[in-house]
Amino acid sequence: MKTLKPRTTARPSAVEALRIAAVQAPSLPPTRAVLADRSTTLNLRLRLSTVEAITAEARQRGLTQKQLVCQALAAAGVAVTASDLEDRTPRRRG
């Protein structure tokens, strides 16, 4: 198995890295990484009767369960991203 070469110098600390960047490019402002608003999973444990009620209501309104829950959250004053209110269910091809 191949081994990695040891580092000849230690990594600079955050303060030292900022100092080096300021010396190398003094006219550039420091940057901050913008975190993408990516999708993630929210897992809820609910009683079967609650899930059945959500499913029935979503079907009656022609919505997905996620849309129904997100609309209810938005109505309760929670800031819900517009894309979470859309039906983004992948459709079958063919």
Long-range contacts (C-beta under 8 A, 24 or more apart in sequence): 37-81, 63-87, 64-89
